[in-house]
Amino acid sequence: MALQGKVALVTGAASGIGEQTARKLAADGAAVVIADLNLANAQKVADSIVEAGGKAIALSMDVTSEDAVNAGIEEAVAKLGGIDVLVSNAGIQIVAPIEEYAYADWKKMLAIHLDGAFLTTKAAIKHMYASGKGGSIIYMGSVHSHEASKLKSAYVTAKHGLLGLARVVAKEGGSRGVRANVVCPGFVRTPLVEKQIPEQAKALGISQEEVVKNVMLKETVDGEFTTVADVANTVAFLAGFESNALTGQSVVVSHGWFMQ
């Protein structure tokens, strides 16, 4: 019941973890904003949530554009009356050895993961403050917020950066009821991860089966991928946790890959 009547905006919500997260928040009673570059897919997700009895709207959002983010947040607030939960989830992956990593790709990765988190936070937190009710901001980190892997210089840098941003937001927002946390999944078999398997196999000179077993899942306790439901349930828990007792934290969801 903690999310009943709340408004939640999820970026990158037209597929994968973002979609499952939006569906979970809607099932728990929140009105959800499906924000994504792919408006057509975002609308399909929103329509299916509505058909299932939930409340959802879709909007196009490029999280690297301050104007687009501001316009999207204002549209969401105008249509739904406010914003109580922000899930900064939009992300991509580009893998390459650092000596071959294109600077343009480095900038693109940091823009989507870090600039996007900053811009959506800046736009949403003003409404959380103005409402007097506070809110919950959740960043989609990764085990790579704490660990490093080969070929992922920009991704690891960005995911580490989210920890710092969340901690600052938690410090600034605490007195006004705004909490900030980071969910850190292990490998989730989304299209993003599926794409990495052959790329890493080629870069490392090993088979795709070896990438899965000896790179992605080697450090887990059971050799299992984290599921999108695992991540969505964790986000929903944090979104509905209405106390500063849990803020500025990272919650690792990784089948024991990383333990803190």
N, C-alpha and C positions, 0 to 999 in steps of 0.2 A: 504493500500500500504506500510505501514511501515515495514512489514515483507517480502516483495517481494525481492527475491534474498538472503535472510539471511539463515543461517544454524542453525538449532535447534536440540539439543540432549536431549531426554527425557528418563530418567531411569524409569524402571518399566512400560514400555509403551506397553506391550503386552496385557494388559487388564485394565478394570476399568477406573479410573481417568486419568492415564497415556496414555492409548489408545485414549480416547476422546480428551485429550489435544494435542496429536500428530496430530490427524486428523484435529483439529481446526487450528493449526499452519500451516499445509500443505494447508488447504483451503484458508488461508490468504496469501499464497505465499512462505512460507519457505520450504526449503529442510529439511526433518526431519530424524533424526537417531532414530530408534526404538531400544532402548537398554534394554535388559531384560535377566534374567537367562534362560527363556524359549525361546530358539532361534527359535524353530519351530513356536510357536505362534507369535513371533515378526516378522518372515518372512511373515506370513499370513497377518498381519496388514500392513506391508510395501507394499506387493503385491497389496492389495486392494486400498491403497492410490495411487499407480502408475496407477492402472487400472482406477481410477477416474480422472486421469489427473494430479496428483501431483507428487512430487519427494520424494522418501524415500528409505532408506536402513535399513537393520536389522543387529544387531550384538549382540553377547552374552556378557553379562557383569555381573560379580559378584561385586557389589559395595563395598563389604567388603575386596576385594583383591586389594592392590595398583598396583600390576603388571597387573591385569585384567583391571582395570580402565585406567591405563596409555596406555595399548595396544589398548583399545577400542577408547579412545580419539584420539590417533595417527592414527588409521585406519579411523576414521570419517573425520579427517582433510585431510588425504591423498586422500580420495575418493571424498570429497565435497569441499575442498579448504579452510576450516577454520571452526570456530565455533563462532557464534554470540550470541546464546541463550543456556543456560543450564537450564533445569528443573529437579531438584533433587526431584524425586517423589517416588522412590522405598521404599516400607515399608511393614511391616507385623503387626499383632496384636496378643498378647498373654495376656490373662486376668487371674488374680488370686489374692486373698488376699495377702498382702505383707508378712505375716508370712509364706505363702506357696509358695511364688514366688521363683522359682528355680534360682540360681545364673547364671547358664548356659543360661537360658532364658533371664535374665536381660542383660547379655553381648551380646547375640544375637540381642536383640532389639536395644541396643545402637549402635552396630556395623553397622547394616543396616541403621538406621535412621541418626545417627550422623557421624559415620566414613564414611559412604557412601557419605554424603553431603560434608564433608571435602575433601575426596579424589578426588571426581569429580570436586570440585571447584579448588583444587590445580592444577589438570591436565589441566582444561579448561582455567583458567584465564591467564595462560602463553600465550596461543594463542590469547586471546582477547587483551592482552597488546601488543604482537608482531605485530598484524595487524594494530595497530594505530587507529582502529575504535571503540575500547571498546566493550561493550556487556551488556547483561542482564542475571543475575543469579537469578533464582526463586526457592525457597525452598517450598516444600509442607508441610506446618505446619498443624495446626488444631485449632479449638476452644480450644483444650487442650494445645495450646501454651500459653494460658492466664488463663484457668480454670483448675480445677482438677475434676476427677471422681473416685469413688471407683474402685478397681481392676486393675487400669492402672498405677501403679507406674513407670514402665520403659517407657511406651509410653508418659506419661505426662512429665517426665524428659527429654526425647529426644526432644519432640516438643517444650518445653521451650528453650532447648539448641539451636535450630535452630534460634531463635530470636537473640541470642547473636552472633552466627556465621554471620548471615546476616548483622548485624550492624557493625561488624568488617570489613567484606568484603566491605561494602559501604564506610567506612572511608578510607580503603586502596586503593580501586579502583576508588574513585571519581575523582581524578585528572587525571585519565587515561581513563575516560569514561565508567567505568564498574559500573553498578547499581546492587544492591542486595535487594530483597524483599521477603517476606513470604506470601503465600496465606494460609488462615486459614479457611478451610471449617468446617461447622457443620457436622452432620451425613449425609452421602451420601449412598444410598442403593446399595452399591457394594457387591460382594461376601464376602469381608472382614467384612463388617458390618452385613450381613446376618448370618455369622458364629458366631458373637458376641451375637446375640439375644438369642439363646438357652443357650449359655454359661453363660450369665448374669442372665437369668431366674433361672438357676440351682443354681448359686452362691448366688443370692439374695433371693431365695425362693419365687419367684413371677412368674406369667404367662408371656409368651412371649409377649402377647398383652400389659401387664402392662409395660414391659421393653420398648417397642416402645413409648407408650403414656406418661408414667410417669418418664422415665429415659432419653431416647434419645431425645424426642421432647417436653418435658414439658416446657422448657424455650423459645421455639420459639414463634413468634407472631401469627402463623397460623397453628401450628401442622403439618407442611410439612417438608419432607426431602429436603435437598439441592440436586440438580441434578448434574450429571457429566458435563452437558453442562454449568451450572452456574459456575463451577470451571474452566472449560476449557476457557470460555470466559474471565474470570478474568485474567488467566495466559496470554492469548493472548494480552490483554490490556497492562499488565505490560511489556511483551516482546517487544511490539511496542512503548512503551513510551520512547522516546529518549532524556530524559533530567534528570539531577541530581535533579530536583525538586521533583522527586518521587523515593527515595532510602532509604534504611534502615528502611522500613516500613513493617507493617503487615496489610494485607487487609482481613477482616473477611467476609466470605460468609456463613451465617448461619441462614437466616430467622429470624434475630434478637435475636438469642440465646444469643450471647455476643455482647454488644455494647461498643465501645471505643471512 
